[in-house]
Amino acid sequence: MPTVIFNVTFELPNPRDLDPEPLAVPAAGYAHLDDEAGNPGGIMRIEINPADIRQLGSFEVGDEVFVEGDADDVLDDDEPEATRIWWRGSVIEPAG
């Protein structure tokens, strides 16, 4: 299980051990969107290039990533897939 320390916690443990299967993207190409969103930030699925998406377990220690949020982490209930929030964090322990 990779361990990720998130920039935002919302009363969840931080850092958190996560399964390696959740979807994630490298933060480098999307950090400006998170910064523009302010606190608590995050990016939406609609802003992510599908070619960048891979499983969290494929990232290395030290990689900054956006991890797909829970099913109820959406900005628009009428468009839950497109507006699901992905949260920014850093991998601090490897998968497996």
Secondary structure, 3 states (H helix, E strand, C coil): CCEEEECCCCCCCCCEECCCCCEEEECCCCHHHHHHHCCCCCEEHHHCCHHHCEEHHHCCCCCEEEEECCCCCECCCCCCCCCEEEEEEEEEECCC
